[in-house]
Amino acid sequence: MANEISYPFAADSAGGGAQMVSQAQWQYLARIFGKDRVDFRLEQTSIDSFSLPFTAAVATNTSVTVSPGRALVGGFYYQLTATNTVTIAANTGATGRTDLIVLRANMSTSSVNLAVVQGQPAANPKAPALTRTYGGVWEMPLHQVTVPANSAALSVVPVMPFDAPEHMAVPWNATSATSYQANGSFLIDMDSNNTDTQSEYWIGRDGNVVSRDLGKPRQYTPSLVNVNVDLPSANKVGRWRWIAPGMVYFSMYLNNDWEDTGPTRTGNSTIAVTLPTPATGTTGQVVKGILRNPNYNGGLPNVVEIHAEISQSSSGQTVMYLLYPNPTTTSEGLDGLRAIPPLSNVKISGVYEAATFGN
């Protein structure tokens, strides 16, 4: 069993089990449990930079101070208990440089310490690469330091990774459960009772919203608006899903299988169709579709381009208006759709911004 190693156990064993572990073995183990990060969760909805751990400030043209903090680096825990100062090499040359302040876990010294990785001067300087070697040196970035030419003033930008809340899951009732999760969390609705769809929720500063649907699409039955008669429900099919917070993909199929009639507009209105969830009307939005009219009914071509407009409004919009090119005069542009001809069908699909965060 010499080629099999496992650890840590209560005692060494003939099967390769070990009670004690080396630094390198611990690093392999601990890196599975926790990735490099500052030990500080960004759960606040608003925070200033001076409240963060490891805040940096330029002290002189060759030094930067770093405030206290805690972090996990390469599988090892580190704590800075008082403000420390790191030295930035002077740059008297004609081109700038980018350095990196890091936390460096070093197996040869058996410690984690602040360090500076010096970049190369260049017309367009780039930050140096991190060293990450199991059993050797492992670095986590804290701050990127711009070191201008001719000993000009330094500037510092934080680039450190922070801890974040874990993903959580609930069998159902995710909307209610989001109220008890920390800002910055993702919550998965597993839909274990098969009444909706599997979805991911984002708990953020602007509200708790569905960030994306993970399973089958949602179904809905669109309704025609401003018509003398609507199509039967069986002739209208709609599908939609959340693809990002406040963003919806949808598609619909409207089939007029009547041979001698169909929906026509009322008065001078334009035929409209309902959306699966209200859209923002702040800017107005447009999606596309086609009307297939194989028998050339209603004086329309066999295929007609449809422009579906979500009107600009100060409130959320629940419908989109169907426009089509004037069939006889190109210079007339788009007209409001007057009818869905007999034995024709309409297909519309696209992405729009929902009124999730208000209008």
Phi and psi in degrees as a GROMACS rama.xvg file:
@    title "Ramachandran Plot"
@    xaxis  label "Phi"
@    yaxis  label "Psi"
@TYPE xy
-63.2341  -24.1142  ALA-2
-87.6117  5.0517  ASN-3
-116.179  125.461  GLU-4
-127.977  135.054  ILE-5
-147.448  150.883  SER-6
-167.364  163.232  TYR-7
-95.0905  142.106  PRO-8
-120.616  170.895  PHE-9
-67.3867  -25.2165  ALA-10
-153.643  157.675  ALA-11
-67.8464  152.938  ASP-12
-140.042  159.913  SER-13
-66.2961  -18.7166  ALA-14
-83.6596  7.70228  GLY-15
99.0901  -0.477534  GLY-16
-71.991  140.662  GLY-17
-126.327  142.901  ALA-18
-82.9044  -43.4976  GLN-19
-99.0531  152.888  MET-20
-127.818  150.211  VAL-21
-80.9161  170.589  SER-22
-57.5963  -44.288  GLN-23
-65.1953  -41.8606  ALA-24
-64.371  -41.5614  GLN-25
-60.9557  -39.5072  TRP-26
-63.022  -44.7281  GLN-27
-58.0099  -43.3052  TYR-28
-67.185  -50.0857  LEU-29
-68.8824  -29.9381  ALA-30
-66.486  -23.3528  ARG-31
-72.0642  -37.5632  ILE-32
-74.999  -37.6399  PHE-33
-150.831  132.093  GLY-34
-85.9153  167.64  LYS-35
-58.7481  131.056  ASP-36
-172.172  156.007  ARG-37
-76.8972  136.281  VAL-38
-80.1172  72.6489  ASP-39
-160.895  116.016  PHE-40
-84.3184  132.05  ARG-41
-86.1209  69.9562  LEU-42
-97.0522  -11.3585  GLU-43
-74.6045  147.18  GLN-44
-80.3813  -15.6503  THR-45
-152.147  137.495  SER-46
-153.235  145.842  ILE-47
-100.53  156.195  ASP-48
-62.6421  -28.4566  SER-49
-74.2102  -11.0198  PHE-50
-88.479  -6.8428  SER-51
-87.3654  151.106  LEU-52
-66.3526  158.172  PRO-53
56.0754  32.083  PHE-54
-63.7724  135.727  THR-55
-109.178  148.853  ALA-56
-143.057  139.947  ALA-57
-73.1415  124.265  VAL-58
-94.3741  -50.9687  ALA-59
-140.538  -175.222  THR-60
-71.5934  -4.00949  ASN-61
-134.713  18.4602  THR-62
-152.401  148.82  SER-63
-133.555  135.577  VAL-64
-94.9083  147.042  THR-65
-127.624  127.351  VAL-66
-81.5556  167.792  SER-67
-60.9072  157.598  PRO-68
179.71  175.253  GLY-69
-129.309  150.351  ARG-70
-159.308  160.248  ALA-71
-109.396  122.425  LEU-72
-129.037  113.712  VAL-73
58.4912  27.9353  GLY-74
92.3275  1.21848  GLY-75
-118.482  141.419  PHE-76
-88.1074  141.472  TYR-77
-134.277  143.344  TYR-78
-137.461  129.091  GLN-79
-103.029  115.878  LEU-80
-92.4606  -13.5276  THR-81
-149.674  157.786  ALA-82
-57.6068  133.849  THR-83
-123.245  159.08  ASN-84
-120.115  133.317  THR-85
-113.105  149.007  VAL-86
-95.3463  132.012  THR-87
-106.16  123.872  ILE-88
-59.8215  137.138  ALA-89
-61.8065  149.208  ALA-90
-126.411  96.3775  ASN-91
-96.1478  1.57045  THR-92
-76.9319  -176.963  GLY-93
-93.3841  -4.84456  ALA-94
-125.229  152.938  THR-95
-79.0679  174.918  GLY-96
-146.233  151.575  ARG-97
-121.252  119.874  THR-98
-105.01  169.568  ASP-99
-134.085  123.596  LEU-100
-86.8024  127.103  ILE-101
-130.867  164.436  VAL-102
-99.6565  125.577  LEU-103
-117.523  114.95  ARG-104
-86.9332  123.208  ALA-105
-124.628  113.866  ASN-106
-64.5446  -31.2139  MET-107
-70.569  -26.3776  SER-108
-103.524  -6.63049  THR-109
54.4635  47.3987  SER-110
-158.835  163.466  SER-111
-113.154  132.592  VAL-112
-143.958  157.283  ASN-113
-65.19  142.911  LEU-114
-153.825  164.767  ALA-115
-121.422  127.702  VAL-116
-100.323  116.759  VAL-117
-85.068  133.226  GLN-118
-86.8778  -179.679  GLY-119
-100.431  133.979  GLN-120
-61.5809  139.962  PRO-121
-164.097  161.934  ALA-122
-62.0123  -38.3106  ALA-123
-125.239  80.5368  ASN-124
-66.1841  146.948  PRO-125
-118.346  151.228  LYS-126
-67.32  143.695  ALA-127
-69.2279  157.028  PRO-128
-76.0004  153.195  ALA-129
-80.0095  150.379  LEU-130
-98.317  125.827  THR-131
-140.617  93.5904  ARG-132
-125.508  119.143  THR-133
-59.7461  132.081  TYR-134
80.4303  1.39519  GLY-135
-129.68  -113.881  GLY-136
-108.214  135.06  VAL-137
-134.481  123.893  TRP-138
-117.381  142.398  GLU-139
-119.997  130.113  MET-140
-73.9354  142.911  PRO-141
-114.711  -55.2585  LEU-142
-142.427  141.018  HIS-143
-95.7828  128.683  GLN-144
-113.273  121.001  VAL-145
-86.1334  121.97  THR-146
-114.402  93.4201  VAL-147
-68.1258  165.885  PRO-148
-68.2551  161.867  ALA-149
57.1258  35.145  ASN-150
58.4201  32.6592  SER-151
-72.6995  172  ALA-152
-64.7758  139.85  ALA-153
-73.6059  157.762  LEU-154
-139.469  149.718  SER-155
-128.109  136.345  VAL-156
-126.33  125.489  VAL-157
-71.0917  137.41  PRO-158
-133.76  19.4461  VAL-159
-78.2525  144.453  MET-160
-83.0759  142.401  PRO-161
-112.981  161.289  PHE-162
-72.2168  151.115  ASP-163
-139.07  156.211  ALA-164
-60.4591  148.434  PRO-165
-73.9735  157.318  GLU-166
-66.4247  139.539  HIS-167
-122.155  163.926  MET-168
-137.171  148.038  ALA-169
-132.949  153.089  VAL-170
-72.286  -29.2634  PRO-171
-168.764  -176.34  TRP-172
56.4288  41.1249  ASN-173
-63.7399  -35.2021  ALA-174
-57.4979  -42.8305  THR-175
-72.0195  -38.6311  SER-176
-67.2679  -27.7278  ALA-177
-61.549  -25.5555  THR-178
-64.1669  -18.7406  SER-179
-107.628  9.13512  TYR-180
-103.167  154.751  GLN-181
-73.4457  152.668  ALA-182
-57.4033  132.815  ASN-183
94.4802  9.37839  GLY-184
-94.4711  154.841  SER-185
-113.329  137.759  PHE-186
-126.753  129.81  LEU-187
-100.238  125.365  ILE-188
-91.2542  110.241  ASP-189
-77.7996  -9.23038  MET-190
47.8061  50.8972  ASP-191
-67.0293  -16.918  SER-192
-97.4733  6.03969  ASN-193
55.1962  43.2679  ASN-194
-109.318  -9.04035  THR-195
-143.198  -123.876  ASP-196
-144.134  154.983  THR-197
-72.5576  127.866  GLN-198
-140.343  157.259  SER-199
-110.321  134.229  GLU-200
-111.768  143.18  TYR-201
-110.082  126.731  TRP-202
-103.156  104.509  ILE-203
-134.152  -179.901  GLY-204
-59.1008  -34.3869  ARG-205
-90.0295  -1.94637  ASP-206
137.803  168.397  GLY-207
-99.3417  112.464  ASN-208
-136.905  160.087  VAL-209
-69.6597  126.086  VAL-210
-92.9273  -28.3543  SER-211
-172.374  150.936  ARG-212
-90.2124  136.444  ASP-213
-105.119  -16.9044  LEU-214
-112.426  -139.12  GLY-215
-66.7175  156.345  LYS-216
-68.2814  157.1  PRO-217
-79.4849  147.429  ARG-218
-107.154  146.203  GLN-219
-153.875  158.449  TYR-220
-107.737  106.593  THR-221
-67.4097  152.374  PRO-222
-119.523  140.558  SER-223
-81.5153  141.326  LEU-224
-121.819  148.864  VAL-225
65.4463  38.7223  ASN-226
-125.645  157.643  VAL-227
-71.4724  -31.1611  ASN-228
-151.394  137.688  VAL-229
-86.7803  160.312  ASP-230
-74.6105  155.341  LEU-231
-60.622  149.258  PRO-232
-55.9343  -35.7453  SER-233
-65.5573  -17.6656  ALA-234
-96.2065  6.60631  ASN-235
-129.727  121.305  LYS-236
-127.63  130.543  VAL-237
-131.966  142.066  GLY-238
-133.889  145.827  ARG-239
-158.447  163.222  TRP-240
-158.212  150.158  ARG-241
-75.5544  129.228  TRP-242
-112.394  -10.6887  ILE-243
-170.345  165.104  ALA-244
-56.4525  119.52  PRO-245
77.1759  9.41549  GLY-246
-123.088  132.124  MET-247
-122.841  134.965  VAL-248
-104.141  136.935  TYR-249
-144.411  160.15  PHE-250
-147.028  151.047  SER-251
-146.085  154.893  MET-252
-134.055  122.145  TYR-253
-117.227  117.307  LEU-254
-115.497  113.579  ASN-255
-96.7459  94.4881  ASN-256
-93.7937  8.30419  ASP-257
-70.6524  147.01  TRP-258
-91.5034  -18.0345  GLU-259
-133.342  4.20904  ASP-260
-157.282  -165.321  THR-261
158.123  -177.117  GLY-262
-65.846  128.669  PRO-263
-126.632  156.335  THR-264
-69.0377  155.841  ARG-265
-98.2167  127.354  THR-266
63.1061  -135.923  GLY-267
-101.516  16.1363  ASN-268
-74.3827  170.2  SER-269
-108.02  136.398  THR-270
-61.9703  135.238  ILE-271
-128.521  165.553  ALA-272
-139.023  145.664  VAL-273
-76.9544  150.165  THR-274
-93.2722  159.448  LEU-275
-69.3318  -30.8912  PRO-276
-150.79  146.266  THR-277
-53.5923  143.978  PRO-278
-104.905  151.84  ALA-279
-70.9433  142.033  THR-280
-110.682  13.5962  GLY-281
-56.6088  -46.0795  THR-282
-110.794  -14.3782  THR-283
79.7606  147.955  GLY-284
-142.559  157.958  GLN-285
-137.617  133.312  VAL-286
-124.092  170.876  VAL-287
-118.254  161.928  LYS-288
-164.969  -176.547  GLY-289
-137.358  153.791  ILE-290
-113.343  117.685  LEU-291
-94.3423  123.08  ARG-292
-134.471  70.4134  ASN-293
-61.6184  -22.5753  PRO-294
-98.6354  7.35638  ASN-295
57.5264  33.8059  TYR-296
-73.238  156.353  ASN-297
68.3239  15.5461  GLY-298
72.8138  17.696  GLY-299
-106.584  156.18  LEU-300
-64.2387  175.06  PRO-301
-72.674  -28.0688  ASN-302
-134.184  127.966  VAL-303
-122.507  131.583  VAL-304
-75.1328  133.528  GLU-305
-113.086  130.375  ILE-306
-108.833  115.666  HIS-307
-99.3156  113.306  ALA-308
-101.599  127.497  GLU-309
-95.6863  111.049  ILE-310
-66.4422  152.098  SER-311
-72.559  133.727  GLN-312
-160.34  160.478  SER-313
-85.7985  1.17763  SER-314
-134.036  169.204  SER-315
-62.9273  145.547  GLY-316
-106.862  135.625  GLN-317
-106.669  -7.82372  THR-318
-133.155  163.23  VAL-319
-127.844  142.865  MET-320
-95.9181  136.637  TYR-321
-95.1767  121.276  LEU-322
-117.847  151.47  LEU-323
-146.298  155.699  TYR-324
-64.8972  137.951  PRO-325
-54.4433  123.942  ASN-326
-72.1096  -14.5796  PRO-327
-115.986  -29.8457  THR-328
-129.325  106.375  THR-329
-59.6296  -36.6902  THR-330
-66.4937  -14.2356  SER-331
-77.0427  -12.0392  GLU-332
69.8327  -135.792  GLY-333
-96.9177  141.054  LEU-334
-116.631  158.283  ASP-335
-70.1843  134.172  GLY-336
-62.1466  128.784  LEU-337
-95.6321  -28.113  ARG-338
-159.201  154.917  ALA-339
-104.401  104.701  ILE-340
-61.3915  158.79  PRO-341
-57.0583  146.056  PRO-342
55.2668  38.5633  LEU-343
-127.397  168.544  SER-344
-145.563  157.149  ASN-345
-121.698  132.637  VAL-346
-122.524  129.386  LYS-347
-135.525  137.655  ILE-348
-152.676  157.331  SER-349
163.895  -172.993  GLY-350
-120.553  136.22  VAL-351
-140.783  160.484  TYR-352
-86.9377  123.791  GLU-353
-82.0195  164.792  ALA-354
-85.8359  38.0997  ALA-355
-62.2414  -42.4648  THR-356
-103.573  28.4193  PHE-357
88.3346  -179.75  GLY-358
